[in-house]
Amino acid sequence: MTAVDHQQLVALLPFAVSPGVQIDAASAEEVRGHLDWMPQRCTRPAVRCTSAA
């Protein structure tokens, strides 16, 4: 898949755009992605929240 296809895939997933889901690789067998850390979504600003990792 190309980068454009990855963006289209994220757009098809409910609730994937708002938290910033990014697709790193996609095939028929596996889809891998990540979420960048967003300080505005952390309840304790001084602590890096890693629950989505």
Distance bins in CASP14 RR format, pairs under 12 A and 6 or more apart:
PFRMAT RR
TARGET T0000
AUTHOR 0000-0000-0000
RMODE 2
METHOD distances of the structure
MODEL  1
1 7 0 0 0 0 1 0 0 0 0 0 0
1 8 0 0 0 0 1 0 0 0 0 0 0
1 9 1 0 0 1 0 0 0 0 0 0 0
1 10 0 0 0 0 0 1 0 0 0 0 0
1 23 1 0 0 1 0 0 0 0 0 0 0
1 24 0 0 0 0 0 1 0 0 0 0 0
1 25 0 0 0 0 1 0 0 0 0 0 0
1 26 1 0 1 0 0 0 0 0 0 0 0
1 27 1 0 0 1 0 0 0 0 0 0 0
1 28 0 0 0 0 0 1 0 0 0 0 0
1 30 0 0 0 0 0 1 0 0 0 0 0
1 31 0 0 0 0 1 0 0 0 0 0 0
1 32 0 0 0 0 0 1 0 0 0 0 0
2 8 0 0 0 0 1 0 0 0 0 0 0
2 9 0 0 0 0 0 1 0 0 0 0 0
2 23 0 0 0 0 0 1 0 0 0 0 0
2 25 0 0 0 0 0 1 0 0 0 0 0
2 26 0 0 0 0 0 1 0 0 0 0 0
3 9 0 0 0 0 0 1 0 0 0 0 0
3 10 0 0 0 0 0 1 0 0 0 0 0
3 22 0 0 0 0 0 1 0 0 0 0 0
3 23 0 0 0 0 1 0 0 0 0 0 0
3 24 0 0 0 0 0 1 0 0 0 0 0
3 25 0 0 0 0 0 1 0 0 0 0 0
3 26 0 0 0 0 0 1 0 0 0 0 0
4 10 0 0 0 0 0 1 0 0 0 0 0
4 11 0 0 0 0 0 1 0 0 0 0 0
4 23 0 0 0 0 0 1 0 0 0 0 0
5 11 0 0 0 0 0 1 0 0 0 0 0
5 12 0 0 0 0 0 1 0 0 0 0 0
5 23 0 0 0 0 1 0 0 0 0 0 0
5 25 0 0 0 0 0 1 0 0 0 0 0
5 26 1 0 0 1 0 0 0 0 0 0 0
5 27 0 0 0 0 0 1 0 0 0 0 0
5 31 0 0 0 0 0 1 0 0 0 0 0
6 12 0 0 0 0 0 1 0 0 0 0 0
6 13 0 0 0 0 0 1 0 0 0 0 0
6 16 0 0 0 0 0 1 0 0 0 0 0
6 21 0 0 0 0 0 1 0 0 0 0 0
6 22 1 0 0 1 0 0 0 0 0 0 0
6 23 1 1 0 0 0 0 0 0 0 0 0
6 24 0 0 0 0 1 0 0 0 0 0 0
6 25 0 0 0 0 1 0 0 0 0 0 0
6 26 1 0 0 1 0 0 0 0 0 0 0
6 27 0 0 0 0 0 1 0 0 0 0 0
6 31 0 0 0 0 1 0 0 0 0 0 0
6 32 0 0 0 0 0 1 0 0 0 0 0
6 33 0 0 0 0 1 0 0 0 0 0 0
6 34 0 0 0 0 0 1 0 0 0 0 0
7 13 0 0 0 0 0 1 0 0 0 0 0
7 16 0 0 0 0 0 1 0 0 0 0 0
7 17 0 0 0 0 1 0 0 0 0 0 0
7 20 0 0 0 0 0 1 0 0 0 0 0
7 21 0 0 0 0 0 1 0 0 0 0 0
7 22 0 0 0 0 1 0 0 0 0 0 0
7 23 1 0 0 1 0 0 0 0 0 0 0
7 26 0 0 0 0 0 1 0 0 0 0 0
8 16 0 0 0 0 0 1 0 0 0 0 0
8 17 0 0 0 0 0 1 0 0 0 0 0
8 23 0 0 0 0 1 0 0 0 0 0 0
8 26 0 0 0 0 0 1 0 0 0 0 0
9 16 0 0 0 0 1 0 0 0 0 0 0
9 17 0 0 0 0 0 1 0 0 0 0 0
9 21 0 0 0 0 1 0 0 0 0 0 0
9 22 0 0 0 0 0 1 0 0 0 0 0
9 23 1 0 1 0 0 0 0 0 0 0 0
9 24 0 0 0 0 0 1 0 0 0 0 0
9 25 0 0 0 0 0 1 0 0 0 0 0
9 26 1 0 0 1 0 0 0 0 0 0 0
9 27 0 0 0 0 0 1 0 0 0 0 0
9 31 1 0 0 1 0 0 0 0 0 0 0
9 32 0 0 0 0 0 1 0 0 0 0 0
9 33 0 0 0 0 0 1 0 0 0 0 0
10 16 1 0 1 0 0 0 0 0 0 0 0
10 17 1 0 0 1 0 0 0 0 0 0 0
10 18 0 0 0 0 0 1 0 0 0 0 0
10 19 0 0 0 0 0 1 0 0 0 0 0
10 20 1 0 0 1 0 0 0 0 0 0 0
10 21 1 0 1 0 0 0 0 0 0 0 0
10 22 1 0 0 1 0 0 0 0 0 0 0
10 23 1 0 1 0 0 0 0 0 0 0 0
10 24 0 0 0 0 0 1 0 0 0 0 0
10 26 0 0 0 0 0 1 0 0 0 0 0
10 31 0 0 0 0 0 1 0 0 0 0 0
10 33 0 0 0 0 1 0 0 0 0 0 0
10 34 0 0 0 0 0 1 0 0 0 0 0
10 35 0 0 0 0 0 1 0 0 0 0 0
11 17 1 0 0 1 0 0 0 0 0 0 0
11 18 0 0 0 0 0 1 0 0 0 0 0
11 20 0 0 0 0 0 1 0 0 0 0 0
11 21 0 0 0 0 0 1 0 0 0 0 0
11 23 0 0 0 0 0 1 0 0 0 0 0
12 21 0 0 0 0 0 1 0 0 0 0 0
12 23 0 0 0 0 0 1 0 0 0 0 0
12 26 0 0 0 0 0 1 0 0 0 0 0
12 31 0 0 0 0 0 1 0 0 0 0 0
13 19 0 0 0 0 0 1 0 0 0 0 0
13 20 0 0 0 0 0 1 0 0 0 0 0
13 21 1 0 0 1 0 0 0 0 0 0 0
13 22 0 0 0 0 0 1 0 0 0 0 0
13 23 0 0 0 0 1 0 0 0 0 0 0
13 26 0 0 0 0 0 1 0 0 0 0 0
13 31 0 0 0 0 1 0 0 0 0 0 0
13 33 0 0 0 0 0 1 0 0 0 0 0
14 21 0 0 0 0 0 1 0 0 0 0 0
15 21 0 0 0 0 1 0 0 0 0 0 0
15 35 0 0 0 0 0 1 0 0 0 0 0
16 22 0 0 0 0 1 0 0 0 0 0 0
16 23 0 0 0 0 1 0 0 0 0 0 0
16 31 0 0 0 0 0 1 0 0 0 0 0
16 33 0 0 0 0 0 1 0 0 0 0 0
16 34 0 0 0 0 0 1 0 0 0 0 0
16 35 0 0 0 0 1 0 0 0 0 0 0
17 23 0 0 0 0 0 1 0 0 0 0 0
17 35 0 0 0 0 0 1 0 0 0 0 0
18 35 0 0 0 0 0 1 0 0 0 0 0
18 38 0 0 0 0 0 1 0 0 0 0 0
18 40 0 0 0 0 0 1 0 0 0 0 0
18 41 0 0 0 0 1 0 0 0 0 0 0
19 33 0 0 0 0 0 1 0 0 0 0 0
19 34 0 0 0 0 0 1 0 0 0 0 0
19 35 1 0 1 0 0 0 0 0 0 0 0
19 36 0 0 0 0 1 0 0 0 0 0 0
19 37 0 0 0 0 0 1 0 0 0 0 0
19 38 1 0 0 1 0 0 0 0 0 0 0
19 40 0 0 0 0 0 1 0 0 0 0 0
19 41 1 0 0 1 0 0 0 0 0 0 0
19 49 0 0 0 0 0 1 0 0 0 0 0
19 51 0 0 0 0 0 1 0 0 0 0 0
19 52 1 0 0 1 0 0 0 0 0 0 0
20 33 0 0 0 0 0 1 0 0 0 0 0
20 34 0 0 0 0 1 0 0 0 0 0 0
20 35 1 0 0 1 0 0 0 0 0 0 0
20 36 1 0 0 1 0 0 0 0 0 0 0
20 37 0 0 0 0 0 1 0 0 0 0 0
20 38 1 0 0 1 0 0 0 0 0 0 0
20 40 0 0 0 0 0 1 0 0 0 0 0
20 41 0 0 0 0 0 1 0 0 0 0 0
20 52 0 0 0 0 0 1 0 0 0 0 0
21 31 0 0 0 0 0 1 0 0 0 0 0
21 32 0 0 0 0 0 1 0 0 0 0 0
21 33 1 0 0 1 0 0 0 0 0 0 0
21 34 1 0 0 1 0 0 0 0 0 0 0
21 35 1 0 0 1 0 0 0 0 0 0 0
21 36 0 0 0 0 1 0 0 0 0 0 0
21 38 0 0 0 0 0 1 0 0 0 0 0
21 52 0 0 0 0 1 0 0 0 0 0 0
22 31 0 0 0 0 0 1 0 0 0 0 0
22 32 0 0 0 0 1 0 0 0 0 0 0
22 33 1 0 1 0 0 0 0 0 0 0 0
22 34 1 0 1 0 0 0 0 0 0 0 0
22 35 1 0 0 1 0 0 0 0 0 0 0
22 36 1 0 0 1 0 0 0 0 0 0 0
23 30 0 0 0 0 0 1 0 0 0 0 0
23 31 1 0 0 1 0 0 0 0 0 0 0
23 32 1 0 0 1 0 0 0 0 0 0 0
23 33 1 0 1 0 0 0 0 0 0 0 0
23 34 0 0 0 0 1 0 0 0 0 0 0
23 35 0 0 0 0 0 1 0 0 0 0 0
24 30 0 0 0 0 0 1 0 0 0 0 0
24 31 0 0 0 0 1 0 0 0 0 0 0
24 32 1 0 1 0 0 0 0 0 0 0 0
24 33 1 0 1 0 0 0 0 0 0 0 0
24 34 1 0 0 1 0 0 0 0 0 0 0
24 35 0 0 0 0 0 1 0 0 0 0 0
24 36 0 0 0 0 0 1 0 0 0 0 0
25 31 1 0 0 1 0 0 0 0 0 0 0
25 32 1 0 1 0 0 0 0 0 0 0 0
25 33 1 0 0 1 0 0 0 0 0 0 0
25 34 0 0 0 0 0 1 0 0 0 0 0
26 32 1 0 0 1 0 0 0 0 0 0 0
26 33 0 0 0 0 1 0 0 0 0 0 0
33 52 0 0 0 0 0 1 0 0 0 0 0
33 53 0 0 0 0 0 1 0 0 0 0 0
34 50 0 0 0 0 0 1 0 0 0 0 0
34 52 0 0 0 0 1 0 0 0 0 0 0
34 53 0 0 0 0 1 0 0 0 0 0 0
35 41 0 0 0 0 1 0 0 0 0 0 0
35 49 0 0 0 0 0 1 0 0 0 0 0
35 50 0 0 0 0 0 1 0 0 0 0 0
35 51 0 0 0 0 0 1 0 0 0 0 0
35 52 1 0 1 0 0 0 0 0 0 0 0
35 53 1 0 0 1 0 0 0 0 0 0 0
36 48 0 0 0 0 0 1 0 0 0 0 0
36 49 0 0 0 0 0 1 0 0 0 0 0
36 52 0 0 0 0 1 0 0 0 0 0 0
36 53 0 0 0 0 0 1 0 0 0 0 0
37 45 0 0 0 0 0 1 0 0 0 0 0
37 47 0 0 0 0 0 1 0 0 0 0 0
37 48 1 0 0 1 0 0 0 0 0 0 0
37 49 1 0 0 1 0 0 0 0 0 0 0
37 50 0 0 0 0 1 0 0 0 0 0 0
37 51 0 0 0 0 0 1 0 0 0 0 0
37 52 0 0 0 0 1 0 0 0 0 0 0
37 53 0 0 0 0 1 0 0 0 0 0 0
38 45 0 0 0 0 0 1 0 0 0 0 0
38 48 0 0 0 0 0 1 0 0 0 0 0
38 49 0 0 0 0 1 0 0 0 0 0 0
38 52 0 0 0 0 1 0 0 0 0 0 0
39 45 1 0 0 1 0 0 0 0 0 0 0
39 46 0 0 0 0 0 1 0 0 0 0 0
39 47 0 0 0 0 0 1 0 0 0 0 0
39 48 0 0 0 0 1 0 0 0 0 0 0
39 49 0 0 0 0 1 0 0 0 0 0 0
40 49 0 0 0 0 0 1 0 0 0 0 0
41 48 0 0 0 0 0 1 0 0 0 0 0
41 49 1 0 0 1 0 0 0 0 0 0 0
41 50 0 0 0 0 0 1 0 0 0 0 0
41 51 0 0 0 0 1 0 0 0 0 0 0
41 52 0 0 0 0 1 0 0 0 0 0 0
42 48 1 0 0 1 0 0 0 0 0 0 0
42 49 1 0 1 0 0 0 0 0 0 0 0
42 50 0 0 0 0 1 0 0 0 0 0 0
42 51 0 0 0 0 1 0 0 0 0 0 0
42 52 0 0 0 0 0 1 0 0 0 0 0
43 49 1 0 0 1 0 0 0 0 0 0 0
43 51 0 0 0 0 0 1 0 0 0 0 0
44 50 0 0 0 0 0 1 0 0 0 0 0
44 51 0 0 0 0 0 1 0 0 0 0 0
END
